């Protein structure tokens, strides 16, 4: 249908201009631009479809995705009959969606159904809607984003029937997959946060038990996809098949939704490594150039990485801005991590001392010693994702929850080992390795556990001559190369 996508785009732009920003943020609404919608709709295969195809678009917004998919199907497979079920709860958007659905239904092979309601409630036992019951041959979605706390009713509803998952987008995604027919396909544009880390691990296991990942598309620009909504997010597109046969996965990439796309095929075992108990999903071929000597695990080293124990907003009564206050110990925040060392106290907008006079507070301290700290959240503008420093402060220390720390059976590390480990973590090799399985700025303890390391002896040798602030990146990498030898391409 000539102009269907273009007309839907005009409606999207007009609807976006009328949206209340506060409501948009509350609902997690980010409508899909036409070129992104066309790219998303291009990823599922149409070859095996026959007869009447039921399509579900949950959280349909202005209808861009539906328009793009319908336009593709009636162009490439005019023999198919298409029935679209589009779901939207925002009353201000419903008239726009209705116009787009009517436009789609002007083709005699297309029928549409608008469900004005809450997809999460309608697809669970909370407020079931028979119109949302599968099986659907295709599900296409740009789900809303928003954290779901453990006591959230929607989260509980999805967990009761399918899987416990911490975000609206993954709840939508789970329900979409659950509604698929065997052999049905789901294509979704979502943040990349689901692909690694502990919070989404149950969801990953649940998802990968039910679908085969067919295509994984990454955008090299965080800002290009939803530029007119001001979203700075690492989005990916995932196309999958319910109960699909194990086979290769297409890795696809572009700068933005309007740029040239590169594609390559890799074995599924590269994307999700069979031996990985966490089922990290990698959006690259898994190869990173790492020194051949880096073949140890943290367990081999006898080391553990943990998350800082002090959650400041829960411990306000124990925080102090006076670093000299009697009865306090140093409180280390990410802002104290500077050039590979800890600057404490430092004039940042955070308390620098922790009152440790009471039993519950003392239990949160780590004992005197030398530790390696890693920021749990690196800024999007930071050159490296993994940012590390050596902490060597006299007496017990309190480590804030936005830091991870390396220790040996709860105690500090030998000085040389600590400096060598920090040097390794701040290297380009580690940065490249980390990016093979993580596309977001959060660095979880589980991510650090998943990486290879040089041996204790090699790390200690690395740290023997490195003290104080880190040298520049070129010098760090040169030291790593001289000490550990040639790099090789390895699977992360």
DOFI-900593 format. One record per residue (C-alpha): residue in three letters; x, y negated, z negated. Coordinates in steps of 0.5 Angstrom, whole numbers, plus 2048, in hexadecimal, padded with zeros to 3 digits. Last residue first. Layout:
BEGIN
ALAXYZ...
//
This chain:
BEGIN
UNK84581C7CCUNK8478207D2UNK84E81E7D4UNK85281A7D9UNK85A81B7D7UNK85E8167D4UNK8668167D4UNK8698167CDUNK8678157C6UNK86C8117C3UNK86E80D7C9UNK86780C7CCUNK86480A7C5UNK8698057C4UNK8688027CBUNK8608027CAUNK8617FE7C3UNK8667F97C7UNK8617F87CDUNK85C7F77C8UNK85F7F27C4UNK8637F37BDUNK85F7F57B7UNK8607F17B1UNK8647F47ABUNK8687FA7ACUNK86A7FF7B2UNK8718027B1UNK86E8097AEUNK8678097B1UNK86980C7B7UNK86D8117B3UNK8678137AEUNK8628137B4UNK8678187B8UNK86881C7B1UNK86081C7B0UNK85F81F7B7UNK85C81A7BCUNK85481A7BCUNK84E81C7C0UNK8488197BFUNK84181C7BCUNK84281A7B5UNK8438127B7UNK83C8137BBUNK8398167B4UNK83C8117B0UNK83780C7B5UNK83A8067B9UNK8348027BBUNK8367FE7C1UNK8328027C6UNK8348067CCUNK83780C7C9UNK8398127CCUNK83F8107D1UNK83F80A7CDUNK84380D7C7UNK8488107CCUNK84A8097CFUNK84A8067C9UNK84F80B7C6UNK85380B7CBUNK8548037CBUNK8568047C4UNK8538017BEUNK8528087BBUNK85980A7BCUNK85C8047B9UNK8578057B3UNK85980D7B2UNK86180B7B2UNK8608067ADUNK85C80A7A9UNK8618107AAUNK86780C7A8UNK8638097A1UNK86181079FUNK85A81079FUNK85580F799UNK850813795UNK849816796UNK84C81D799UNK85181979EUNK84E8127A0UNK84B80F7A6UNK8468097A5UNK8408077A9UNK83E8007A9UNK8377FC7A9UNK8357FF7A2UNK83A7FB79EUNK8407FE79BUNK8417FD794UNK8497FE792UNK84C80178CUNK8537FE78AUNK8587FB78EUNK8567F9795UNK8597FD79BUNK8547FD7A1UNK8567FF7A8UNK8527FC7ADUNK84E7FF7B3UNK84A7FC7B9UNK8468027BDUNK8427FE7C3UNK8487FA7C5UNK8487F47C9UNK8437F17C5UNK83D7ED7C8UNK8387F27C6UNK83A7F17BFUNK83C7F87BCUNK8387FB7B7UNK83A8007B2UNK8417FD7B1UNK8468027B0UNK84A8027A9UNK8518067A8UNK8528077A0UNK85880679CUNK857807794UNK85380578EUNK84D80978EUNK847808792UNK84180578EUNK83980678FUNK83980A788UNK83C804784UNK835801786UNK831806783UNK83580677DUNK8357FF77BUNK83B7FA77BUNK83D7FA783UNK83B7F3785UNK83C7F378CUNK8407ED78FUNK8417EA796UNK83A7E7797UNK8397E679EUNK8387E07A2UNK8407E07A4UNK8467DD7A0UNK84A7E379FUNK84C7E6799UNK84F7EB79CUNK8527EB7A3UNK8527F37A5UNK8577F57AAUNK8577F77B1UNK8567F07B4UNK8507EE7AFUNK84B7F27ACUNK8497EE7A6UNK8427EC7AAUNK8417F37AAUNK83F7F37A3UNK8447F579DUNK8427F4796UNK8487F3791UNK8477F578AUNK8437F1785UNK8437F177DUNK8467EA77CUNK8447E6782UNK84A7E4786UNK8477E678DUNK8417E178BUNK83C7E2790UNK8397E778CUNK8347ED78EUNK8327F2789UNK82B7EF788UNK82A7F0790UNK82B7F7790UNK8257F9795UNK8277F4799UNK82E7F5799UNK82E7FD79BUNK8357FF798UNK837806799UNK83B8057A0UNK83A80A7A5UNK83F8107A4UNK8448137A9UNK8488197A6UNK84F81C7A7UNK8538227A6UNK8568217ADUNK8538277B0UNK84C8257ADUNK84D81F7B1UNK84E8227B7UNK8558237BBUNK8568237C2UNK85A81C7C3UNK86081F7C6UNK85E81E7CDUNK85D8177CCUNK8568157CFUNK8548137D5UNK84C8147D5UNK8488187D8UNK84181A7D6UNK83E8197DEUNK83A8137DBUNK8338127D8UNK8358177D2UNK82F81A7CEUNK83181C7C7UNK82E8227C5UNK8308227BDUNK8338297BDUNK8388287C3UNK83A82F7C5UNK83582F7CBUNK8388287CEUNK8328247D0UNK8348207D6UNK83A8247D8UNK83682A7D7UNK8308287DCUNK8358287E1UNK8378227E5UNK83481E7EBUNK8368187EDUNK8328117EFUNK83480A7F0UNK82E8057F1UNK82F7FE7F4UNK82C7F87F0UNK8257F67EFUNK8247F97E8UNK82A7F77E5UNK8327F97E6UNK8308007E8UNK8318077E6UNK82E80E7E7UNK8308157E4UNK82D81B7E8UNK82C8217E3UNK82E8287E6UNK82982E7E4UNK8268317DEUNK81E8327E1UNK81982D7DFUNK81482F7D9UNK8128287D9UNK8168247DFUNK81A81E7DDUNK81C8177E0UNK81F8127DBUNK82080B7DCUNK8258077D8UNK8258007D4UNK82B7FD7D0UNK8277F77CDUNK8277EF7CEUNK8207EE7CFUNK81F7E67D1UNK8187E87D4UNK81A7E57DBUNK8207E97DBUNK81D7F07DAUNK8227F47DEUNK8287F07DFUNK8297EF7D7UNK82D7F57D5UNK8317F57DCUNK8347FC7DEUNK82D7FF7DEUNK82D8077DDUNK82980C7E1UNK8288137DEUNK8258187E3UNK82281F7E3UNK8228207DBUNK81F8277DAUNK8198267D5UNK81682A7CFUNK81C82C7CBUNK8208267CDUNK81A8217CAUNK81A8257C3UNK8218257C2UNK82281E7C4UNK81C81C7C0UNK81F81F7BAUNK82681B7BBUNK8238157BCUNK8258127B5UNK82C8167B5UNK82F8127BBUNK82F8137C2UNK82B8137C8UNK8258107C5UNK8288097C5UNK8288087CCUNK8228047CCUNK81C8067D1UNK81A8067D8UNK81680D7D9UNK8158127DEUNK8118187DCUNK81081E7E1UNK80B8247E1UNK80E82B7E2UNK80982D7DDUNK8048287DCUNK8068227D8UNK80281F7D2UNK8088217CDUNK80D81D7D1UNK8098177D1UNK8078187C9UNK80F8197C8UNK8108127CCUNK80B80E7C9UNK80E8107C2UNK81580F7C5UNK8138087C7UNK8108067C0UNK8168087BCUNK81880D7B7UNK8178147B9UNK8138197B5UNK81181F7BAUNK80B8227BDUNK8048227BAUNK8058207B3UNK80B81C7B5UNK8078187BAUNK8028167B5UNK8078147AFUNK80B8107B4UNK80480C7B5UNK80280C7AEUNK8098087ADUNK80C80B7A6UNK81380D7A9UNK8148067ACUNK8128057B3UNK8178017B7UNK8147FD7BDUNK8157FE7C5UNK80F7FE7C9UNK80F8047CFUNK8118037D6UNK80D8097D9UNK80C80E7DEUNK8088157DDUNK8078197E3UNK8048207E4UNK7FF81F7DEUNK7FC8247DAUNK7FA8217D5UNK7F581E7D0UNK7F58167D1UNK7EE8167D3UNK7EC81A7CDUNK7EE8147C9UNK7F08167C2UNK7F08117BCUNK7F58137B7UNK7F681A7B9UNK7FB8187BFUNK7FA8167C6UNK7F58107C4UNK7F980E7BEUNK7FF80D7C2UNK7FC80A7C8UNK7F88057C5UNK7F28027C9UNK7F08007CFUNK7F08067D4UNK7F08047DBUNK7EE80A7E0UNK7F080A7E7UNK7EF80D7EEUNK7F380E7F4UNK7F38117FAUNK7EE80C7FDUNK7F38067FCUNK7EF8017F9UNK7F18047F2UNK7F88017F2UNK7F57FA7F2UNK7EF7FC7EDUNK7F57FE7E9UNK7F97F87EAUNK7F37F47E8UNK7F17F87E2UNK7F87F77DFUNK7F77EF7E0UNK7F17F07DCUNK7F47F47D7UNK7FA7EF7D5UNK7F67EB7D0UNK7F37F17CDUNK7F97F47CBUNK7F87FB7CAUNK7FA7FE7D1UNK7F98057D4UNK7F98077DBUNK7F780E7DEUNK7F880E7E5UNK7F58137EAUNK7F98157F0UNK7F68197F6UNK7FC81C7FAUNK7FD81C802UNK800815802UNK8068187FFUNK80C813801UNK80880C802UNK80280E7FDUNK8078117F8UNK80B80B7F8UNK8068057F7UNK8038097F2UNK80980A7EEUNK80B8027EFUNK8048007EDUNK8048047E7UNK80A8027E5UNK8087FA7E5UNK8017FB7E2UNK8017F57DEUNK8027F87D7UNK8028007D8UNK8038027D1UNK8028097D3UNK80280A7DBUNK8008117DCUNK7FF8147E3UNK7FB81A7E5UNK7FC81D7ECUNK7F78207F0UNK7F98257F6UNK8018267F6UNK8078247F3UNK80D8287F3UNK8118237F8UNK80F81D7F4UNK81681C7F0UNK8168177EBUNK81B8127EBUNK81880D7F0UNK81380A7EBUNK8188077E7UNK81C8047ECUNK8158017EFUNK8137FF7E8UNK81A7FB7E7UNK8197F77EDUNK8127F57EBUNK8147F37E4UNK8127F77DEUNK80E7F47D9UNK8117F37D2UNK80C7F47CCUNK80F7F67C6UNK8087F57C3UNK80A7F07BDUNK80F7ED7C2UNK80A7EC7C7UNK8057E97C2UNK80A7E47C0UNK80C7E27C7UNK8057E17C8UNK8047E37CFUNK8017DF7D5UNK8087DE7D9UNK8087E67D9UNK8027E67DCUNK8037E27E2UNK80A7E67E3UNK8067EC7E2UNK8017EA7E7UNK8067E87ECUNK80A7EF7EBUNK8037F37ECUNK8027EF7F3UNK8097F17F5UNK8087F87F3UNK8027F97F7UNK8047F57FDUNK8037FA802UNK800800800
//
